[in-house]
Amino acid sequence: MEQNKGIERSIKIFAADRRLTMHLAGLWQGARVGGERCARADLFLASLSEEL
């Protein structure tokens, strides 16, 4: 199978992107119950604000 070369997507990273990512990661970690590896989707989604 041939790979496409030369196709690049330009990505611009803004400081706010990193803050949002860190905030969401914190919420995801907080939605874990006990020793679970993954967060429960219902708890995670309930922790998100309406603005997101």
C-alpha positions as a Markdown table, in Angstrom:
| # | Residue | x | y | z |
|---|---|---|---|---|
| 1 | Met | 0.0 | 0.0 | 0.0 |
| 2 | Glu | 1.4 | 3.4 | -1.0 |
| 3 | Gln | 1.6 | 6.1 | 1.6 |
| 4 | Asn | 0.7 | 9.7 | 0.6 |
| 5 | Lys | 3.8 | 11.9 | 1.0 |
| 6 | Gly | 3.8 | 15.6 | 0.9 |
| 7 | Ile | 0.4 | 16.0 | 2.6 |
| 8 | Glu | 0.9 | 18.1 | 5.6 |
| 9 | Arg | -1.7 | 19.8 | 7.8 |
| 10 | Ser | -0.5 | 23.1 | 9.2 |
| 11 | Ile | -1.2 | 23.2 | 12.9 |
| 12 | Lys | -1.1 | 26.3 | 15.0 |
| 13 | Ile | -0.9 | 25.9 | 18.7 |
| 14 | Phe | -2.1 | 28.6 | 20.9 |
| 15 | Ala | -1.5 | 29.0 | 24.7 |
| 16 | Ala | -5.2 | 28.6 | 25.3 |
| 17 | Asp | -5.2 | 25.2 | 23.6 |
| 18 | Arg | -2.8 | 23.8 | 26.1 |
| 19 | Arg | -4.8 | 25.3 | 29.1 |
| 20 | Leu | -8.0 | 23.7 | 27.8 |
| 21 | Thr | -6.3 | 20.4 | 27.2 |
| 22 | Met | -4.9 | 20.4 | 30.8 |
| 23 | His | -8.2 | 21.4 | 32.2 |
| 24 | Leu | -10.0 | 18.6 | 30.3 |
| 25 | Ala | -7.3 | 16.1 | 31.4 |
| 26 | Gly | -7.9 | 17.1 | 35.0 |
| 27 | Leu | -11.6 | 16.7 | 34.7 |
| 28 | Trp | -11.1 | 13.3 | 33.1 |
| 29 | Gln | -8.8 | 12.2 | 35.9 |
| 30 | Gly | -11.3 | 13.5 | 38.5 |
| 31 | Ala | -14.1 | 11.4 | 36.9 |
| 32 | Arg | -12.3 | 8.1 | 37.6 |
| 33 | Val | -14.0 | 6.1 | 40.4 |
| 34 | Gly | -11.7 | 4.3 | 42.8 |
| 35 | Gly | -8.9 | 2.5 | 41.1 |
| 36 | Glu | -10.4 | 2.4 | 37.6 |
| 37 | Arg | -8.0 | 3.0 | 34.7 |
| 38 | Cys | -10.5 | 5.0 | 32.7 |
| 39 | Ala | -13.1 | 7.6 | 33.7 |
| 40 | Arg | -16.8 | 7.0 | 33.4 |
| 41 | Ala | -18.2 | 8.9 | 30.4 |
| 42 | Asp | -21.3 | 9.9 | 32.3 |
| 43 | Leu | -19.3 | 11.5 | 35.2 |
| 44 | Phe | -16.9 | 13.2 | 32.8 |
| 45 | Leu | -19.6 | 14.6 | 30.6 |
| 46 | Ala | -21.6 | 15.8 | 33.7 |
| 47 | Ser | -18.5 | 17.7 | 34.8 |
| 48 | Leu | -18.2 | 19.7 | 31.6 |
| 49 | Ser | -19.7 | 23.2 | 31.5 |
| 50 | Glu | -22.5 | 24.1 | 29.1 |
| 51 | Glu | -20.0 | 26.4 | 27.3 |
| 52 | Leu | -17.9 | 23.5 | 26.1 |
